[in-house]
Amino acid sequence: MISTAVILTACGGGGDSGSSSAPAPTYGSIYVNALLGGSIAANYSSPTLAAEAAKARCVSVSSSAASASTCTLVLEYGQNMCGALFRSANTATTGTYGVASSDTAAVAESNALAQCRTKGGTNCTFGLSACNGSGTPSNNSVTGAVAKDSSDQDLNEILQTQ
């Protein structure tokens, strides 16, 4: 993973000037399509880049042009946050999903599962989660600067570095 830092200069009255590093803000997005394919992008330098990466991944893994045209942005999350997607595995409620963000993936995942169930989803199953910055990932989380979909087997594959 490549980190980007912004250098800030601190000036003190009559003292030495120094510098400190602060991480650049990072952003993430989640897209879903009508057949509940999902994609997540994390650790992008702008909300636009995160959304573009997640949408491109959603479109590329869609089973048909009609499915690809339904890719919809359902969540954007910012610095030190995690996003999660759960979806209904029951064919009667296939279009039902839950998304959430939090400072830990475990909480985002729990909230996304609860939202999926609240919306009428049955057999809601884990789709994806990823964290930006110092958000706390779970064992399920994708790491790095990524654009992943729910069919990917290798959750640690890094598709894009910045």
C-alpha positions as CSV (number, residue, x, y, z in Angstrom):
1,M,0.0,0.0,0.0
2,I,1.3,3.4,-0.9
3,S,0.6,6.2,1.6
4,T,0.4,9.8,0.7
5,A,1.3,12.5,3.3
6,V,0.8,16.2,3.4
7,I,3.6,18.2,5.0
8,L,2.5,20.9,7.4
9,T,4.9,23.5,8.6
10,A,4.4,24.8,12.1
11,C,5.8,28.3,12.9
12,G,6.4,29.2,16.5
13,G,6.9,32.8,17.8
14,G,10.7,33.2,17.9
15,G,11.4,29.5,17.9
16,D,12.5,27.0,15.4
17,S,10.1,26.0,12.8
18,G,9.4,22.3,12.4
19,S,7.3,20.0,10.3
20,S,5.0,17.2,10.9
21,S,3.2,14.7,8.7
22,A,-0.5,14.2,8.5
23,P,-2.1,11.6,6.3
24,A,-4.0,12.9,3.3
25,P,-7.7,12.2,3.5
26,T,-9.0,9.1,1.8
27,Y,-12.4,8.2,0.7
28,G,-14.5,5.1,-0.2
29,S,-17.7,4.2,-2.0
30,I,-20.0,1.2,-2.4
31,Y,-22.1,0.5,-5.5
32,V,-24.7,-2.3,-6.0
33,N,-26.6,-3.5,-9.1
34,A,-30.1,-4.8,-9.5
35,L,-28.9,-8.4,-9.1
36,L,-27.0,-7.5,-5.9
37,G,-23.6,-7.6,-7.3
38,G,-21.6,-5.2,-5.2
39,S,-18.4,-3.3,-5.4
40,I,-16.3,-1.3,-2.9
41,A,-13.5,1.2,-3.3
42,A,-11.4,2.4,-0.5
43,N,-8.4,4.6,0.2
44,Y,-8.8,6.9,-2.8
45,S,-7.7,10.5,-2.7
46,S,-11.1,12.0,-3.5
47,P,-14.8,11.0,-3.3
48,T,-15.0,11.2,-7.1
49,L,-12.1,8.8,-7.7
50,A,-13.5,6.4,-5.1
51,A,-17.0,6.5,-6.7
52,E,-15.5,6.1,-10.2
53,A,-13.5,3.1,-9.2
54,A,-16.4,1.4,-7.4
55,K,-18.7,2.0,-10.3
56,A,-16.2,0.8,-12.9
57,R,-15.8,-2.4,-10.9
58,C,-19.6,-2.9,-10.5
59,V,-20.1,-2.5,-14.3
60,S,-17.2,-4.8,-15.1
61,V,-18.5,-7.7,-13.0
62,S,-22.2,-7.3,-14.0
63,S,-23.6,-10.3,-15.8
64,S,-25.3,-8.3,-18.5
65,A,-25.5,-4.8,-20.0
66,A,-28.9,-4.4,-18.3
67,S,-27.5,-5.4,-15.0
68,A,-24.5,-3.0,-15.5
69,S,-26.8,-0.1,-16.2
70,T,-28.4,-0.5,-12.7
71,C,-25.1,0.0,-10.8
72,T,-26.0,2.6,-8.2
73,L,-24.0,4.5,-5.6
74,V,-25.3,3.5,-2.2
75,L,-22.7,4.7,0.2
76,E,-19.8,7.2,0.4
77,Y,-17.5,7.3,3.4
78,G,-14.6,9.4,4.5
79,Q,-11.3,9.4,6.4
80,N,-10.8,6.9,9.1
81,M,-14.1,5.3,8.3
82,C,-15.1,1.8,7.2
83,G,-18.0,0.9,4.8
84,A,-19.8,-2.4,4.6
85,L,-22.4,-4.1,2.4
86,F,-24.7,-7.0,3.3
87,R,-27.2,-8.4,0.8
88,S,-30.2,-10.8,1.0
89,A,-29.3,-14.3,-0.2
90,N,-33.0,-15.2,-0.5
91,T,-34.2,-15.1,-4.2
92,A,-37.5,-13.6,-3.1
93,T,-35.7,-10.6,-1.6
94,T,-32.7,-10.4,-3.9
95,G,-32.8,-6.7,-4.3
96,T,-32.6,-6.1,-0.6
97,Y,-29.3,-4.9,0.9
98,G,-27.9,-3.0,3.8
99,V,-24.9,-0.6,3.9
100,A,-23.3,1.3,6.7
101,S,-20.2,3.1,7.7
102,S,-18.4,3.5,11.1
103,D,-14.9,3.9,12.4
104,T,-14.6,0.1,12.7
105,A,-15.5,-2.5,10.1
106,A,-17.1,-4.7,12.8
107,V,-19.6,-2.0,13.6
108,A,-20.2,-1.1,10.0
109,E,-20.8,-4.8,9.2
110,S,-23.2,-5.2,12.1
111,N,-25.1,-2.1,11.1
112,A,-25.3,-3.1,7.5
113,L,-26.6,-6.5,8.5
114,A,-29.2,-4.9,10.7
115,Q,-30.3,-2.6,7.9
116,C,-30.6,-5.5,5.4
117,R,-32.9,-7.3,7.9
118,T,-34.9,-4.2,8.6
119,K,-35.5,-3.7,4.9
120,G,-37.0,-7.2,4.7
121,G,-33.9,-9.1,3.6
122,T,-33.8,-12.8,4.6
123,N,-30.6,-14.8,4.9
124,C,-28.6,-11.5,4.7
125,T,-25.0,-12.4,4.0
126,F,-21.8,-10.5,4.1
127,G,-20.8,-8.8,0.9
128,L,-17.9,-6.5,1.4
129,S,-16.2,-4.1,3.8
130,A,-13.1,-1.9,3.6
131,C,-11.6,0.9,5.7
132,N,-10.0,4.2,4.9
133,G,-7.0,5.7,6.7
134,S,-6.9,4.4,10.3
135,G,-10.3,2.9,10.3
136,T,-10.2,-0.5,12.0
137,P,-10.7,-3.4,9.6
138,S,-12.2,-6.7,10.5
139,N,-11.0,-10.1,9.4
140,N,-13.3,-9.8,6.4
141,S,-12.2,-6.3,5.3
142,V,-10.4,-5.6,2.0
143,T,-7.2,-3.6,2.6
144,G,-5.2,-1.1,0.6
145,A,-6.3,1.1,-2.3
146,V,-8.8,-1.2,-3.8
147,A,-11.8,-1.6,-6.0
148,K,-13.3,-5.0,-5.3
149,D,-16.5,-6.8,-6.0
150,S,-18.4,-9.4,-4.0
151,S,-17.4,-12.2,-6.3
152,D,-13.6,-11.7,-5.8
153,Q,-12.0,-14.6,-4.1
154,D,-8.7,-12.9,-3.1
155,L,-9.8,-10.1,-0.8
156,N,-6.3,-8.8,-0.3
157,E,-5.6,-8.2,-4.0
158,I,-4.7,-4.6,-4.6
159,L,-6.1,-3.4,-7.9
160,Q,-4.9,0.1,-7.9
161,T,-2.3,2.1,-6.0
162,Q,-2.1,5.8,-5.9
